[in-house]
Structures are given as C-alpha cells and as structure tokens.
Amino acid sequence: MDIAAMSIAMNQAQVKQEASIAVLKKAINEQQVDSNEMIKMLEQSMQPHLGSSIDIKG
C-alpha cells in the first residue's frame, strides 16, 4: 500500500471516529436533559402532606 492511500485510509478512519464521538456526546447530552426534566417532574408531583398522618379510627 502506498503512503498516499494509507494516509487517506487513516484520515477516513479518524473522521468516522470523530463522527461517532460527536453522536455519542449528543446522545449523552440528550439523556442528561431528559433525566433532569424527569427529576423536575417528579419533584413537582410530590405532595409532602401525604403520608404524614394515619387515620387509626375503626
């Protein structure tokens, strides 16, 4: 294999790797946003007065 072809192959591999990393970073960022939104939703849905007292009359 000549040097030019090897250089092209290495550059293509590097571009593929960089693209894969960029997609992975985007996916991680989306998951972080989704998890933060879910945490906010759960915090808003909590009702602190529930479970604070028990009716024991029979």
Backbone as CSV, one residue per row, in Angstrom:
resi,resn,N_x,N_y,N_z,CA_x,CA_y,CA_z,C_x,C_y,C_z
1,MET,0.854,-1.166,0.000,0.000,0.000,0.000,0.904,1.234,0.000
2,ASP,0.624,2.153,-0.848,1.460,3.349,-0.886,1.072,4.327,0.218
3,ILE,1.930,5.293,0.427,1.762,6.234,1.537,0.507,7.076,1.370
4,ALA,0.200,7.516,0.155,-0.984,8.348,-0.068,-2.263,7.593,0.273
5,ALA,-2.364,6.355,-0.163,-3.557,5.558,0.127,-3.682,5.294,1.619
6,MET,-2.552,5.038,2.266,-2.578,4.789,3.701,-2.991,6.059,4.449
7,SER,-2.527,7.208,3.992,-2.895,8.477,4.610,-4.389,8.735,4.470
8,ILE,-4.937,8.470,3.307,-6.371,8.655,3.075,-7.174,7.718,3.978
9,ALA,-6.747,6.459,4.055,-7.457,5.487,4.893,-7.429,5.907,6.358
10,MET,-6.285,6.404,6.817,-6.178,6.833,8.214,-7.059,8.052,8.477
11,ASN,-7.093,8.977,7.533,-7.931,10.164,7.702,-9.411,9.803,7.706
12,GLN,-9.814,8.868,6.858,-11.210,8.436,6.832,-11.584,7.762,8.149
13,ALA,-10.679,6.961,8.665,-10.939,6.301,9.950,-11.072,7.338,11.061
14,GLN,-10.218,8.367,11.018,-10.287,9.411,12.034,-11.596,10.182,11.940
15,VAL,-12.039,10.483,10.724,-13.305,11.197,10.542,-14.467,10.354,11.064
16,LYS,-14.455,9.057,10.777,-15.518,8.173,11.272,-15.529,8.154,12.797
17,GLN,-14.344,8.087,13.394,-14.262,8.057,14.844,-14.767,9.374,15.445
18,GLU,-14.384,10.491,14.856,-14.833,11.788,15.360,-16.345,11.934,15.224
19,ALA,-16.905,11.420,14.129,-18.353,11.475,13.946,-19.056,10.608,14.993
20,SER,-18.508,9.447,15.260,-19.096,8.565,16.268,-19.059,9.207,17.646
21,ILE,-17.956,9.851,17.953,-17.833,10.522,19.247,-18.827,11.667,19.348
22,ALA,-18.992,12.420,18.264,-19.942,13.541,18.278,-21.367,13.041,18.497
23,VAL,-21.733,11.945,17.840,-23.075,11.378,18.014,-23.251,10.886,19.447
24,LEU,-22.235,10.247,19.995,-22.309,9.756,21.369,-22.449,10.905,22.362
25,LYS,-21.692,11.982,22.162,-21.813,13.143,23.047,-23.208,13.738,22.984
26,LYS,-23.780,13.794,21.781,-25.138,14.324,21.636,-26.141,13.428,22.360
27,ALA,-25.981,12.121,22.233,-26.888,11.193,22.911,-26.776,11.327,24.428
28,ILE,-25.564,11.466,24.924,-25.366,11.638,26.365,-26.015,12.933,26.837
29,ASN,-25.835,13.998,26.077,-26.432,15.283,26.431,-27.959,15.185,26.457
30,GLU,-28.534,14.521,25.466,-29.993,14.352,25.427,-30.481,13.558,26.642
31,GLN,-29.740,12.529,27.036,-30.133,11.735,28.199,-30.052,12.563,29.477
32,GLN,-29.038,13.425,29.571,-28.927,14.278,30.750,-30.088,15.259,30.825
33,VAL,-30.466,15.833,29.695,-31.604,16.763,29.663,-32.878,16.020,30.048
34,ASP,-33.083,14.835,29.472,-34.277,14.053,29.784,-34.338,13.689,31.269
35,SER,-33.201,13.281,31.838,-33.207,12.901,33.252,-33.455,14.110,34.145
36,ASN,-32.905,15.266,33.779,-33.167,16.471,34.572,-34.642,16.858,34.509
37,GLU,-35.251,16.738,33.337,-36.675,17.034,33.210,-37.516,16.057,34.017
38,MET,-37.122,14.798,34.040,-37.871,13.806,34.814,-37.750,14.085,36.306
39,ILE,-36.577,14.478,36.739,-36.393,14.817,38.158,-37.273,16.003,38.535
40,LYS,-37.309,17.023,37.689,-38.171,18.181,37.951,-39.633,17.770,38.007
41,MET,-40.055,16.903,37.085,-41.434,16.445,37.049,-41.774,15.680,38.326
42,LEU,-40.867,14.822,38.774,-41.117,14.060,39.998,-41.168,14.967,41.220
43,GLU,-40.289,15.965,41.247,-40.302,16.897,42.377,-41.611,17.680,42.437
44,GLN,-42.145,18.055,41.277,-43.389,18.816,41.244,-44.594,17.943,41.573
45,SER,-44.516,16.651,41.299,-45.663,15.781,41.532,-45.752,15.303,42.977
46,MET,-44.699,15.505,43.734,-44.710,15.041,45.126,-45.632,15.928,45.957
47,GLN,-46.347,15.294,46.865,-47.230,16.019,47.777,-46.741,15.735,49.199
48,PRO,-46.054,16.685,49.798,-45.403,16.416,51.091,-46.372,16.105,52.224
49,HIS,-47.633,16.508,52.123,-48.573,16.247,53.208,-49.091,14.804,53.197
50,LEU,-48.944,14.098,52.080,-49.420,12.722,52.023,-48.527,11.816,52.873
51,GLY,-49.145,10.973,53.649,-48.408,10.020,54.475,-47.928,10.591,55.803
52,SER,-48.226,11.848,56.061,-47.746,12.450,57.309,-48.650,12.097,58.487
53,SER,-49.869,11.627,58.208,-50.757,11.221,59.307,-51.492,9.944,58.912
54,ILE,-51.873,9.198,59.918,-52.562,7.936,59.709,-53.887,7.969,60.460
55,ASP,-54.951,7.615,59.779,-56.274,7.548,60.422,-56.417,6.160,61.035
56,ILE,-56.390,6.097,62.369,-56.471,4.798,63.040,-57.819,4.546,63.695
57,LYS,-58.812,5.390,63.425,-60.140,5.180,63.981,-60.781,3.986,63.276
58,GLY,-61.504,3.195,63.987,-62.085,1.976,63.450,-63.530,1.962,63.309
